[in-house]
């Protein structure tokens, strides 16, 4: 089953050195997952200062700067994995370095008929 591991953290909680170490450890994890055939994709996101939110209400588009909601933790990146079950997805999530200062939300992906599959890299 495919799972999206959504990484939430306070982007200001990391020093630049810690952030670089986190990226290095995350890259190592992607290589380990790739070797097991579980890696489907991963990427950190740019700062919330670069975010744009789009809503359509009553037929009118509203575009605003920033994320949808002000929260303590922001969506900072993701891993897209293939795991046999939730327990295996949890075991992978706890290896993501940002879990030490933030939260990793695990969501199974829905498969919709007619939706093109993810391209393999």
The first five atom37 places (N, CA, C, CB, O) and aatype in JSON, in Angstrom:
{
  "aatype": [20, 20, 20, 20, 20, 20, 20, 20, 20, 20, 20, 20, 20, 20, 20, 20, 20, 20, 20, 20, 20, 20, 20, 20, 20, 20, 20, 20, 20, 20, 20, 20, 20, 20, 20, 20, 20, 20, 20, 20, 20, 20, 20, 20, 20, 20, 20, 20, 20, 20, 20, 20, 20, 20, 20, 20, 20, 20, 20, 20, 20, 20, 20, 20, 20, 20, 20, 20, 20, 20, 20, 20, 20, 20, 20, 20, 20, 20, 20, 20, 20, 20, 20, 20, 20, 20, 20, 20, 20, 20, 20, 20, 20, 20, 20, 20, 20, 20, 20, 20, 20, 20, 20, 20, 20, 20, 20, 20, 20, 20, 20, 20, 20, 20, 20, 20, 20, 20, 20, 20, 20],
  "atom_mask": [
    [1, 1, 1, 1, 1],
    [1, 1, 1, 1, 1],
    [1, 1, 1, 1, 1],
    [1, 1, 1, 1, 1],
    [1, 1, 1, 1, 1],
    [1, 1, 1, 1, 1],
    [1, 1, 1, 1, 1],
    [1, 1, 1, 1, 1],
    [1, 1, 1, 1, 1],
    [1, 1, 1, 1, 1],
    [1, 1, 1, 1, 1],
    [1, 1, 1, 1, 1],
    [1, 1, 1, 1, 1],
    [1, 1, 1, 1, 1],
    [1, 1, 1, 1, 1],
    [1, 1, 1, 1, 1],
    [1, 1, 1, 1, 1],
    [1, 1, 1, 1, 1],
    [1, 1, 1, 1, 1],
    [1, 1, 1, 1, 1],
    [1, 1, 1, 1, 1],
    [1, 1, 1, 1, 1],
    [1, 1, 1, 1, 1],
    [1, 1, 1, 1, 1],
    [1, 1, 1, 1, 1],
    [1, 1, 1, 1, 1],
    [1, 1, 1, 1, 1],
    [1, 1, 1, 1, 1],
    [1, 1, 1, 1, 1],
    [1, 1, 1, 1, 1],
    [1, 1, 1, 1, 1],
    [1, 1, 1, 1, 1],
    [1, 1, 1, 1, 1],
    [1, 1, 1, 1, 1],
    [1, 1, 1, 1, 1],
    [1, 1, 1, 1, 1],
    [1, 1, 1, 1, 1],
    [1, 1, 1, 1, 1],
    [1, 1, 1, 1, 1],
    [1, 1, 1, 1, 1],
    [1, 1, 1, 1, 1],
    [1, 1, 1, 1, 1],
    [1, 1, 1, 1, 1],
    [1, 1, 1, 1, 1],
    [1, 1, 1, 1, 1],
    [1, 1, 1, 1, 1],
    [1, 1, 1, 1, 1],
    [1, 1, 1, 1, 1],
    [1, 1, 1, 1, 1],
    [1, 1, 1, 1, 1],
    [1, 1, 1, 1, 1],
    [1, 1, 1, 1, 1],
    [1, 1, 1, 1, 1],
    [1, 1, 1, 1, 1],
    [1, 1, 1, 1, 1],
    [1, 1, 1, 1, 1],
    [1, 1, 1, 1, 1],
    [1, 1, 1, 1, 1],
    [1, 1, 1, 1, 1],
    [1, 1, 1, 1, 1],
    [1, 1, 1, 1, 1],
    [1, 1, 1, 1, 1],
    [1, 1, 1, 1, 1],
    [1, 1, 1, 1, 1],
    [1, 1, 1, 1, 1],
    [1, 1, 1, 1, 1],
    [1, 1, 1, 1, 1],
    [1, 1, 1, 1, 1],
    [1, 1, 1, 1, 1],
    [1, 1, 1, 1, 1],
    [1, 1, 1, 1, 1],
    [1, 1, 1, 1, 1],
    [1, 1, 1, 1, 1],
    [1, 1, 1, 1, 1],
    [1, 1, 1, 1, 1],
    [1, 1, 1, 1, 1],
    [1, 1, 1, 1, 1],
    [1, 1, 1, 1, 1],
    [1, 1, 1, 1, 1],
    [1, 1, 1, 1, 1],
    [1, 1, 1, 1, 1],
    [1, 1, 1, 1, 1],
    [1, 1, 1, 1, 1],
    [1, 1, 1, 1, 1],
    [1, 1, 1, 1, 1],
    [1, 1, 1, 1, 1],
    [1, 1, 1, 1, 1],
    [1, 1, 1, 1, 1],
    [1, 1, 1, 1, 1],
    [1, 1, 1, 1, 1],
    [1, 1, 1, 1, 1],
    [1, 1, 1, 1, 1],
    [1, 1, 1, 1, 1],
    [1, 1, 1, 1, 1],
    [1, 1, 1, 1, 1],
    [1, 1, 1, 1, 1],
    [1, 1, 1, 1, 1],
    [1, 1, 1, 1, 1],
    [1, 1, 1, 1, 1],
    [1, 1, 1, 1, 1],
    [1, 1, 1, 1, 1],
    [1, 1, 1, 1, 1],
    [1, 1, 1, 1, 1],
    [1, 1, 1, 1, 1],
    [1, 1, 1, 1, 1],
    [1, 1, 1, 1, 1],
    [1, 1, 1, 1, 1],
    [1, 1, 1, 1, 1],
    [1, 1, 1, 1, 1],
    [1, 1, 1, 1, 1],
    [1, 1, 1, 1, 1],
    [1, 1, 1, 1, 1],
    [1, 1, 1, 1, 1],
    [1, 1, 1, 1, 1],
    [1, 1, 1, 1, 1],
    [1, 1, 1, 1, 1],
    [1, 1, 1, 1, 1],
    [1, 1, 1, 1, 1],
    [1, 1, 1, 1, 1],
    [1, 1, 1, 1, 1],
    [1, 1, 1, 1, 1]
  ],
  "atom_positions": [
    [[0.84, -1.17, 0.0], [0.0, 0.0, 0.0], [0.89, 1.24, 0.0], [-0.96, -0.01, 1.21], [1.96, 1.25, 0.6]],
    [[0.44, 2.27, -0.66], [1.18, 3.52, -0.72], [0.74, 4.43, 0.42], [0.98, 4.22, -2.09], [-0.45, 4.55, 0.72]],
    [[1.73, 5.06, 1.05], [1.47, 5.99, 2.15], [2.18, 7.3, 1.88], [1.92, 5.39, 3.5], [3.3, 7.33, 1.36]],
    [[1.53, 8.4, 2.26], [2.14, 9.71, 2.26], [2.5, 10.02, 3.7], [1.19, 10.81, 1.64], [1.64, 9.99, 4.59]],
    [[3.77, 10.31, 3.93], [4.23, 10.69, 5.26], [4.43, 12.2, 5.23], [5.55, 9.93, 5.67], [5.39, 12.69, 4.64]],
    [[3.53, 12.92, 5.86], [3.55, 14.38, 5.85], [4.33, 14.87, 7.07], [2.1, 14.95, 5.85], [4.02, 14.51, 8.21]],
    [[5.32, 15.67, 6.83], [6.25, 16.11, 7.87], [5.86, 17.51, 8.33], [7.71, 16.08, 7.36], [5.89, 18.46, 7.55]],
    [[5.51, 17.63, 9.61], [5.15, 18.91, 10.2], [6.17, 19.27, 11.27], [3.72, 18.86, 10.8], [6.55, 18.43, 12.09]],
    [[6.6, 20.51, 11.26], [7.49, 20.99, 12.32], [7.48, 22.51, 12.32], [8.92, 20.45, 12.14], [6.99, 23.15, 11.39]],
    [[8.03, 23.05, 13.37], [8.22, 24.5, 13.45], [9.52, 24.8, 12.72], [8.26, 25.02, 14.95], [10.6, 24.47, 13.19]],
    [[9.4, 25.42, 11.56], [10.6, 25.63, 10.74], [11.63, 26.52, 11.41], [10.21, 26.23, 9.4], [12.79, 26.54, 10.99]],
    [[11.24, 27.26, 12.43], [12.18, 28.1, 13.16], [12.88, 27.37, 14.3], [11.47, 29.32, 13.69], [13.73, 27.94, 14.97]],
    [[12.53, 26.1, 14.53], [13.1, 25.33, 15.62], [14.46, 24.73, 15.26], [12.15, 24.22, 16.03], [15.14, 24.16, 16.12]],
    [[14.87, 24.86, 14.0], [16.1, 24.22, 13.52], [17.18, 25.26, 13.27], [15.83, 23.42, 12.24], [16.92, 26.3, 12.67]],
    [[18.38, 24.98, 13.74], [19.52, 25.81, 13.34], [19.89, 25.4, 11.92], [20.74, 25.64, 14.33], [19.47, 24.34, 11.45]],
    [[20.66, 26.21, 11.24], [21.07, 25.86, 9.87], [21.87, 24.56, 9.87], [21.9, 27.0, 9.24], [21.71, 23.74, 8.97]],
    [[22.71, 24.38, 10.85], [23.51, 23.16, 10.97], [22.61, 21.94, 11.18], [24.52, 23.28, 12.13], [22.81, 20.9, 10.55]],
    [[21.62, 22.07, 12.06], [20.67, 20.96, 12.29], [19.88, 20.65, 11.03], [19.71, 21.31, 13.44], [19.65, 19.48, 10.71]],
    [[19.48, 21.69, 10.3], [18.72, 21.5, 9.07], [19.55, 20.73, 8.03], [18.27, 22.86, 8.49], [19.05, 19.82, 7.38]],
    [[20.81, 21.11, 7.88], [21.69, 20.42, 6.92], [21.9, 18.96, 7.33], [23.06, 21.14, 6.83], [21.9, 18.07, 6.47]],
    [[22.06, 18.7, 8.63], [22.2, 17.33, 9.11], [20.91, 16.54, 8.85], [22.54, 17.32, 10.63], [20.97, 15.37, 8.47]],
    [[19.78, 17.17, 9.06], [18.48, 16.53, 8.8], [18.36, 16.15, 7.32], [17.32, 17.47, 9.2], [17.92, 15.05, 7.0]],
    [[18.76, 17.06, 6.44], [18.71, 16.76, 5.0], [19.61, 15.58, 4.66], [19.13, 17.99, 4.18], [19.22, 14.7, 3.89]],
    [[20.82, 15.56, 5.23], [21.76, 14.46, 4.96], [21.19, 13.13, 5.44], [23.12, 14.73, 5.65], [21.27, 12.13, 4.72]],
    [[20.61, 13.1, 6.63], [20.01, 11.87, 7.16], [18.79, 11.46, 6.34], [19.62, 12.06, 8.63], [18.56, 10.27, 6.13]],
    [[18.02, 12.43, 5.88], [16.85, 12.12, 5.05], [17.28, 11.51, 3.72], [16.01, 13.39, 4.8], [16.63, 10.59, 3.22]],
    [[18.35, 12.02, 3.14], [18.86, 11.46, 1.88], [19.32, 10.02, 2.1], [20.03, 12.32, 1.33], [19.06, 9.16, 1.26]],
    [[19.99, 9.76, 3.22], [20.4, 8.38, 3.53], [19.17, 7.48, 3.64], [21.21, 8.33, 4.86], [19.17, 6.35, 3.14]],
    [[18.12, 7.97, 4.28], [16.89, 7.19, 4.42], [16.28, 6.9, 3.06], [15.89, 7.93, 5.31], [15.81, 5.79, 2.82]],
    [[16.28, 7.87, 2.16], [15.7, 7.62, 0.82], [16.48, 6.53, 0.1], [15.69, 8.91, -0.03], [15.89, 5.72, -0.62]],
    [[17.79, 6.5, 0.26], [18.61, 5.46, -0.38], [18.29, 4.08, 0.22], [20.12, 5.77, -0.23], [18.22, 3.09, -0.5]],
    [[18.11, 4.02, 1.54], [17.75, 2.76, 2.19], [16.38, 2.27, 1.73], [17.76, 2.93, 3.72], [16.2, 1.09, 1.46]],
    [[15.42, 3.19, 1.62], [14.08, 2.82, 1.16], [14.11, 2.39, -0.3], [13.11, 3.99, 1.35], [13.42, 1.45, -0.68]],
    [[14.91, 3.08, -1.12], [15.03, 2.72, -2.53], [15.58, 1.3, -2.68], [15.95, 3.73, -3.27], [15.1, 0.53, -3.51]],
    [[16.57, 0.96, -1.87], [17.18, -0.38, -1.93], [16.16, -1.47, -1.6], [18.36, -0.47, -0.97], [16.3, -2.6, -2.06]],
    [[15.14, -1.14, -0.79], [14.11, -2.1, -0.42], [12.87, -2.01, -1.32], [13.7, -1.88, 1.02], [11.9, -2.73, -1.12]],
    [[12.9, -1.12, -2.33], [11.76, -0.96, -3.22], [10.6, -0.21, -2.6], [11.3, -2.29, -3.68], [9.48, -0.31, -3.08]],
    [[10.85, 0.55, -1.53], [9.78, 1.25, -0.83], [9.72, 2.73, -1.14], [9.93, 1.06, 0.65], [8.74, 3.39, -0.81]],
    [[10.74, 3.27, -1.76], [10.83, 4.71, -2.02], [10.05, 5.07, -3.28], [12.3, 5.15, -2.16], [10.28, 4.5, -4.35]],
    [[9.12, 6.01, -3.15], [8.36, 6.5, -4.3], [8.6, 7.99, -4.54], [6.88, 6.24, -4.09], [8.39, 8.48, -5.65]],
    [[9.04, 8.71, -3.52], [9.33, 10.12, -3.67], [9.51, 10.78, -2.31], [8.23, 10.82, -4.45], [9.03, 10.27, -1.3]],
    [[10.19, 11.92, -2.29], [10.37, 12.69, -1.05], [10.91, 14.05, -1.42], [11.33, 11.96, -0.06], [11.61, 14.21, -2.42]],
    [[10.57, 15.04, -0.61], [11.13, 16.37, -0.82], [10.8, 17.28, 0.34], [10.61, 16.97, -2.13], [9.69, 17.23, 0.87]],
    [[11.76, 18.1, 0.75], [11.41, 19.16, 1.69], [10.71, 20.28, 0.93], [12.68, 19.69, 2.43], [10.83, 20.37, -0.3]],
    [[10.0, 21.11, 1.63], [9.34, 22.26, 1.02], [10.08, 23.53, 1.4], [7.86, 22.34, 1.45], [10.73, 23.59, 2.44]],
    [[9.99, 24.54, 0.55], [10.54, 25.84, 0.9], [9.76, 26.41, 2.08], [10.5, 26.8, -0.32], [8.7, 25.9, 2.43]],
    [[10.28, 27.46, 2.68], [9.68, 28.1, 3.85], [8.21, 28.47, 3.6], [10.47, 29.35, 4.22], [7.79, 28.68, 2.46]],
    [[7.44, 28.55, 4.69], [6.04, 28.97, 4.56], [5.93, 30.38, 4.02], [5.33, 28.87, 5.9], [4.87, 30.78, 3.54]],
    [[7.01, 31.15, 4.08], [7.0, 32.51, 3.52], [6.78, 32.48, 2.01], [8.31, 33.23, 3.85], [6.38, 33.49, 1.43]],
    [[7.05, 31.34, 1.37], [6.86, 31.22, -0.08], [5.52, 30.6, -0.45], [7.98, 30.38, -0.67], [5.21, 30.45, -1.63]],
    [[4.71, 30.25, 0.55], [3.44, 29.57, 0.3], [2.38, 30.51, -0.26], [2.92, 28.92, 1.58], [2.36, 31.7, 0.05]],
    [[1.52, 29.96, -1.08], [0.34, 30.65, -1.61], [-0.85, 29.72, -1.44], [0.54, 31.07, -3.12], [-0.75, 28.53, -1.76]],
    [[-1.95, 30.23, -0.95], [-3.17, 29.43, -0.78], [-4.23, 29.91, -1.76], [-3.69, 29.51, 0.68], [-4.39, 31.11, -1.99]],
    [[-4.96, 28.97, -2.33], [-6.02, 29.27, -3.29], [-7.32, 28.67, -2.78], [-5.67, 28.73, -4.72], [-7.37, 27.51, -2.39]],
    [[-8.36, 29.48, -2.8], [-9.71, 29.02, -2.44], [-10.67, 29.54, -3.51], [-10.13, 29.51, -1.0], [-10.44, 30.59, -4.11]],
    [[-11.73, 28.79, -3.73], [-12.8, 29.27, -4.6], [-14.08, 29.21, -3.78], [-12.92, 28.42, -5.93], [-14.49, 28.15, -3.32]],
    [[-14.71, 30.36, -3.61], [-15.95, 30.46, -2.85], [-16.96, 31.23, -3.68], [-15.72, 31.15, -1.47], [-16.69, 32.33, -4.17]],
    [[-18.14, 30.64, -3.83], [-19.2, 31.27, -4.62], [-18.72, 31.66, -6.01], [-19.74, 32.5, -3.89], [-19.08, 32.71, -6.54]],
    [[-17.89, 30.8, -6.6], [-17.41, 31.02, -7.96], [-16.28, 32.03, -8.08], [-18.54, 31.46, -8.81], [-15.85, 32.33, -9.19]],
    [[-15.8, 32.55, -6.96], [-14.74, 33.56, -7.0], [-13.46, 32.99, -6.39], [-15.16, 34.84, -6.26], [-13.48, 32.37, -5.32]],
    [[-12.36, 33.23, -7.08], [-11.06, 32.76, -6.62], [-10.48, 33.76, -5.63], [-10.09, 32.56, -7.8], [-10.52, 34.97, -5.84]],
    [[-9.95, 33.23, -4.53], [-9.25, 34.04, -3.54], [-7.85, 33.46, -3.39], [-10.02, 34.06, -2.16], [-7.69, 32.31, -3.01]],
    [[-6.85, 34.27, -3.69], [-5.45, 33.86, -3.58], [-4.81, 34.68, -2.47], [-4.69, 34.05, -4.94], [-4.86, 35.91, -2.49]],
    [[-4.22, 34.0, -1.5], [-3.57, 34.7, -0.39], [-2.15, 34.17, -0.2], [-4.38, 34.53, 0.91], [-1.86, 33.02, -0.54]],
    [[-1.3, 35.01, 0.34], [0.05, 34.59, 0.67], [0.0, 33.76, 1.94], [1.0, 35.81, 0.83], [-0.82, 34.0, 2.82]],
    [[0.89, 32.79, 2.01], [1.03, 32.0, 3.22], [0.19, 30.75, 3.23], [0.68, 32.82, 4.4], [-0.6, 30.51, 2.32]],
    [[0.38, 29.94, 4.27], [-0.38, 28.69, 4.38], [-1.83, 28.98, 4.75], [0.26, 27.76, 5.43], [-2.17, 30.1, 5.11]],
    [[-2.67, 27.96, 4.65], [-4.1, 28.1, 4.91], [-4.38, 28.52, 6.35], [-4.81, 26.8, 4.59], [-5.26, 29.35, 6.6]],
    [[-3.65, 27.95, 7.3], [-3.92, 28.22, 8.71], [-2.64, 28.56, 9.45], [-4.62, 27.01, 9.37], [-1.56, 28.04, 9.13]],
    [[-2.77, 29.42, 10.41], [-1.64, 29.72, 11.29], [-1.57, 28.63, 12.35], [-1.77, 31.16, 11.94], [-2.52, 28.46, 13.12]],
    [[-0.48, 27.91, 12.4], [-0.32, 26.85, 13.38], [1.1, 26.86, 13.91], [-0.67, 25.49, 12.78], [1.99, 27.49, 13.33]],
    [[1.31, 26.15, 14.99], [2.63, 26.04, 15.58], [3.57, 25.27, 14.65], [2.55, 25.36, 16.96], [4.72, 25.65, 14.47]],
    [[3.06, 24.18, 14.06], [3.85, 23.38, 13.14], [3.32, 23.57, 11.73], [3.81, 21.88, 13.54], [2.12, 23.68, 11.51]],
    [[4.25, 23.62, 10.78], [3.87, 23.79, 9.38], [4.28, 22.55, 8.59], [4.52, 25.07, 8.79], [5.2, 21.82, 8.97]],
    [[3.59, 22.33, 7.47], [3.97, 21.24, 6.57], [5.32, 21.6, 5.98], [2.9, 21.02, 5.45], [5.47, 22.63, 5.33]],
    [[6.3, 20.74, 6.22], [7.67, 21.04, 5.8], [8.19, 20.13, 4.71], [8.57, 20.97, 6.96], [9.23, 20.42, 4.11]],
    [[7.5, 19.04, 4.43], [7.96, 18.12, 3.39], [7.16, 16.84, 3.44], [9.46, 17.82, 3.56], [6.18, 16.72, 4.16]],
    [[7.61, 15.87, 2.64], [6.88, 14.61, 2.58], [7.8, 13.48, 2.13], [5.68, 14.72, 1.63], [8.85, 13.7, 1.52]],
    [[7.39, 12.28, 2.44], [7.92, 11.06, 1.87], [6.73, 10.33, 1.27], [8.68, 10.17, 2.94], [5.66, 10.3, 1.88]],
    [[6.89, 9.76, 0.12], [5.88, 8.9, -0.49], [6.49, 7.51, -0.53], [5.45, 9.41, -1.93], [7.51, 7.29, -1.18]],
    [[5.85, 6.56, 0.17], [6.45, 5.24, 0.32], [5.47, 4.14, -0.07], [6.91, 5.04, 1.75], [4.27, 4.37, -0.21]],
    [[6.01, 2.96, -0.23], [5.22, 1.76, -0.44], [5.54, 0.84, 0.74], [5.54, 1.06, -1.83], [6.68, 0.4, 0.88]],
    [[4.56, 0.56, 1.57], [4.76, -0.28, 2.75], [3.69, -1.35, 2.78], [4.73, 0.57, 4.05], [2.59, -1.15, 2.26]],
    [[4.01, -2.49, 3.38], [3.04, -3.59, 3.38], [1.82, -3.3, 4.24], [3.7, -4.86, 3.86], [0.73, -3.8, 3.97]],
    [[2.0, -2.47, 5.3], [0.88, -2.13, 6.17], [1.23, -0.9, 7.0], [0.52, -3.33, 7.09], [2.32, -0.34, 6.87]],
    [[0.29, -0.48, 7.84], [0.49, 0.71, 8.66], [1.67, 0.54, 9.62], [-0.78, 1.02, 9.45], [2.43, 1.49, 9.83]],
    [[1.83, -0.64, 10.17], [2.95, -0.85, 11.1], [4.28, -0.6, 10.41], [2.91, -2.28, 11.65], [5.18, 0.01, 11.01]],
    [[4.43, -1.05, 9.18], [5.68, -0.81, 8.46], [5.83, 0.67, 8.13], [5.72, -1.65, 7.17], [6.94, 1.2, 8.17]],
    [[4.73, 1.35, 7.8], [4.77, 2.8, 7.53], [5.18, 3.56, 8.8], [3.39, 3.3, 7.02], [5.94, 4.53, 8.71]],
    [[4.69, 3.14, 9.95], [5.07, 3.77, 11.21], [6.56, 3.58, 11.47], [4.24, 3.2, 12.38], [7.24, 4.51, 11.9]],
    [[7.05, 2.38, 11.22], [8.48, 2.11, 11.43], [9.35, 2.99, 10.54], [8.78, 0.63, 11.16], [10.44, 3.39, 10.94]],
    [[8.88, 3.3, 9.34], [9.63, 4.2, 8.45], [9.5, 5.64, 8.95], [9.11, 4.09, 6.99], [10.48, 6.37, 8.98]],
    [[8.3, 6.03, 9.34], [8.07, 7.4, 9.8], [8.96, 7.76, 10.99], [6.6, 7.6, 10.17], [9.45, 8.88, 11.09]],
    [[9.15, 6.82, 11.89], [9.96, 7.13, 13.07], [11.44, 7.26, 12.74], [9.77, 6.06, 14.12], [12.22, 7.66, 13.6]],
    [[11.84, 6.92, 11.52], [13.24, 7.07, 11.08], [13.48, 8.41, 10.39], [13.62, 5.93, 10.15], [14.63, 8.75, 10.1]],
    [[12.43, 9.17, 10.1], [12.58, 10.48, 9.47], [13.12, 11.44, 10.52], [11.21, 11.01, 8.87], [12.51, 11.6, 11.58]],
    [[14.25, 12.08, 10.27], [14.92, 12.88, 11.3], [14.05, 13.97, 11.92], [16.13, 13.5, 10.73], [14.22, 14.28, 13.1]],
    [[13.15, 14.56, 11.18], [12.34, 15.66, 11.72], [11.36, 15.21, 12.79], [11.59, 16.33, 10.6], [10.79, 16.05, 13.49]],
    [[11.16, 13.92, 12.93], [10.24, 13.43, 13.97], [10.77, 13.78, 15.36], [10.04, 11.91, 13.84], [10.01, 13.78, 16.33]],
    [[12.06, 14.07, 15.48], [12.65, 14.43, 16.77], [12.2, 15.8, 17.26], [14.16, 14.41, 16.67], [12.24, 16.06, 18.47]],
    [[11.76, 16.68, 16.35], [11.3, 18.0, 16.75], [9.89, 18.31, 16.25], [12.25, 19.05, 16.25], [9.34, 19.37, 16.57]],
    [[9.32, 17.42, 15.48], [8.02, 17.69, 14.89], [7.13, 16.46, 14.89], [8.19, 18.21, 13.48], [7.22, 15.61, 15.77]],
    [[6.28, 16.38, 13.9], [5.29, 15.31, 13.77], [5.31, 14.78, 12.35], [3.88, 15.8, 14.16], [5.46, 15.55, 11.41]],
    [[5.15, 13.47, 12.2], [4.97, 12.88, 10.88], [3.57, 12.27, 10.85], [6.08, 11.79, 10.57], [3.26, 11.36, 11.61]],
    [[2.75, 12.79, 9.98], [1.39, 12.28, 9.8], [1.42, 11.24, 8.69], [0.38, 13.43, 9.46], [1.98, 11.49, 7.62]],
    [[0.82, 10.1, 8.93], [0.8, 9.0, 7.96], [-0.6, 8.91, 7.37], [1.21, 7.65, 8.61], [-1.59, 8.78, 8.09]],
    [[-0.67, 8.99, 6.03], [-1.97, 8.9, 5.36], [-1.87, 7.9, 4.21], [-2.43, 10.3, 4.85], [-1.02, 8.06, 3.34]],
    [[-2.73, 6.88, 4.19], [-2.75, 5.98, 3.04], [-3.31, 6.72, 1.82], [-3.6, 4.72, 3.35], [-4.2, 7.55, 1.93]],
    [[-2.76, 6.39, 0.66], [-3.24, 7.0, -0.57], [-4.43, 6.21, -1.1], [-2.11, 7.06, -1.63], [-4.47, 4.98, -1.02]],
    [[-5.39, 6.94, -1.65], [-6.54, 6.3, -2.31], [-6.18, 6.08, -3.77], [-7.84, 7.18, -2.17], [-5.53, 6.92, -4.39]],
    [[-6.6, 4.98, -4.3], [-6.4, 4.74, -5.72], [-7.73, 5.01, -6.42], [-5.9, 3.27, -5.99], [-8.75, 4.4, -6.11]],
    [[-7.7, 5.95, -7.36], [-8.89, 6.31, -8.11], [-8.78, 5.78, -9.54], [-9.1, 7.84, -8.11], [-7.76, 5.96, -10.2]],
    [[-9.83, 5.14, -10.0], [-9.85, 4.65, -11.38], [-9.71, 5.84, -12.33], [-11.16, 3.87, -11.67], [-10.39, 6.85, -12.17]],
    [[-8.84, 5.72, -13.29], [-8.64, 6.78, -14.27], [-7.57, 7.78, -13.91], [-9.91, 7.49, -14.48], [-7.18, 8.61, -14.73]],
    [[-7.07, 7.7, -12.67], [-6.0, 8.59, -12.24], [-4.68, 7.97, -12.67], [-6.03, 8.83, -10.69], [-4.42, 6.8, -12.39]],
    [[-3.86, 8.75, -13.36], [-2.59, 8.22, -13.82], [-1.72, 7.84, -12.64], [-1.86, 9.23, -14.71], [-1.73, 8.54, -11.63]],
    [[-0.98, 6.75, -12.73], [-0.09, 6.36, -11.63], [1.08, 7.33, -11.51], [0.44, 4.92, -11.84], [1.41, 8.05, -12.46]],
    [[1.72, 7.34, -10.33], [2.91, 8.16, -10.11], [4.01, 7.7, -11.08], [3.39, 8.06, -8.62], [4.22, 6.5, -11.24]],
    [[4.7, 8.63, -11.72], [5.82, 8.23, -12.57], [6.97, 7.73, -11.72], [6.28, 9.39, -13.45], [7.27, 8.3, -10.67]],
    [[7.61, 6.68, -12.16], [8.79, 6.13, -11.47], [10.01, 6.89, -11.92], [8.96, 4.61, -11.74], [10.13, 7.24, -13.1]],
    [[10.93, 7.15, -11.0], [12.16, 7.88, -11.34], [13.26, 6.9, -11.62], [12.57, 8.84, -10.22], [14.38, 7.31, -11.93]]
  ]
}
